[in-house]
């Protein structure tokens, strides 16, 4: 066989093999179509269409008077499906749609025309047009040319998400907190949002979405396979007016004294309901905002405010009385030849009774009283402190409570300085909220109550789901006799001319409490201070207790507790007692459904209104926040709730228009 014949034979063989292969593939394709086609088509469809979890609307958080602290506001993202639109419709309405988008968003019309044409050329099924639109903006854009034809004929695709909005701004932001879901399904919980996450979350819904290019999914329809169930509403104990006063009084002090950070808590004496809590920290550009919840989480040496507990232990053990005389040793005590305790007054206070040791805040006096009576048995002193419960967290609902520290002779690091140093608040640690709770117990005749941030959980229509009443942690932390004596001493701190807080004395406003000026960074050459004041008012019928703590003020501006912190306390007390108008209370169940009757509008209707809402009857701060959220400028006249509004309800809604609210 010649070489040429051999090549021809091999060619025929290759062609024959390819023919057989083609026949085999063709047969297999026909067989698949006839026998297994439906199965594979079903598998492909399952892979391209699947259920997506739709988050529910998170429940609202209210103050005790029905003002909104946190709410979920809908935000809309609009996409364009360039595949489903008819060619004639696309050509006819491309220009008008581009012009409408340009007018709405202030960008050139040709930019949108190019965007839509590119989407058409690439057969894009999910091209982004706009994101984070308000309800009013969404209602406007859905009426634009082409888009008004809907999802199939107009290629209009909308995704709705809910974002958390704080109508009162930064006020109490850290106490409100947040809840963030981690990829593993667990939650990062901060503040009330985290503590009551289960109640606020609701139940997720389900929506069918189809996979398109680049692994993205678009909704098949705007309907849900399973409707999401909205979360429950949380009613806090916070008071809008007291919160506002506390926040701004603290801010003013921090700015005046150029402090690093500070906190204020106002609590209802009898019930433990927290009426206000502010936590402000300084930023790099010397502004203040709610960085951390210092009141709850920051345990630190309290300094002289701890003298109340040292004196309480000595009075309970009856090793002293308020009339016991003590020599303040010319203002200096020395231990082991090198460690000194000094009074703020050079030369000391001479020989004074124990009552004045407290009222004058004599370090040498309190140290002598405690050291001389307990040096042979320091466990007696520390055990008495432990019997008050000072070493235990309060167990509040908000996570992150700081751990208190009370040293004990059984501790491995106990030494001879611990006893005297504890007497005036060093070597121990308490959070501001823990300190306040025990001062509140003295004002409350010895009854220690749990600080409460939440009063109830309710459904959207106001039905009660759970209630959180007053909780007593200890009916009597000490004897009535001791309580009465300590109440008298705290009153003397403010009223008596030698009292460290006599500078805030007001004959028209009775106050009682204790100043604190604690050194920090005292092992360095740059000693700084923590200024504090904690007490209650009015003295005759204790209604509110309050603590003010200011960390690291500028020493050249002032750093003593009576100078930096006590005036903040007084400003809050004056506002609460004298300035807050008396108003007729409305049941919370009725407040929860404003808008369902003549009482006023529903907050979601206000925040997503397309016409001027009716905010008459609303608390002023909430009305201002809601209207400003809609882009309007607001001025208020008077105090209380909204009586009149300058723009008629139901009228046109124009951004940047001025609305005057008259309050009563």
Secondary structure, 3 states (H helix, E strand, C coil): CCHHHHHHHHHHHHHHHHHHHHHHHHHHHHHHHHHHHHHHHHHHHHHHEEEEEECCCCCCEECCCCCEEEEEEEEEEEEECCCCCCHHHHHHHHHHHHHHHHHHHCCCHHHHHHHHHHHHHCCCCCEEEEEEECHHHHHHHCCCCCHHHHHHHCCEEEEEEEEEECCCCCCCHHHHCEEEECCCCCEEEEHHHHHCHHHHHCECEEEEEEECHHHCEEECCCCCCECCECCCEEEECCCHHHHHHHHHHHHHHHHHHCCCEEEEEEEECCCCEEEEEEEEEECCCCCEECCCCHHHHCEECCHHHHHHHHHHHHHHCCCCCCCCEEECHHHEEEECCCEEEECCCCCCCCEEEHHHHHHCCCHHHHHHHHHHHHCCCHHHHHHHHHHHCCCCCCCCCCCCCCCCECCCCCCCCCCHHHHHHHHCCCCCEEEHHHHHHHHHHHHCCCCEECCECEEEEECCCCCEEEECCCCEEECCCCCHHHHHHHHHHHHHHHHCCCCCCHHHCECCECEEEEEEEEEECCCCCCCEEEEEEEEEECCCCCCEEEEEEEECCCCCCCCCHHHHCHHHHHHHHHHHHHHCCCCCCCCHHHHCCCCCCCCCCCHHHHHCCCECCCCCCCEHHHHHHHHHHCCCEEEEECCCEEEEECCCCCCECCCCCEEEEEEC
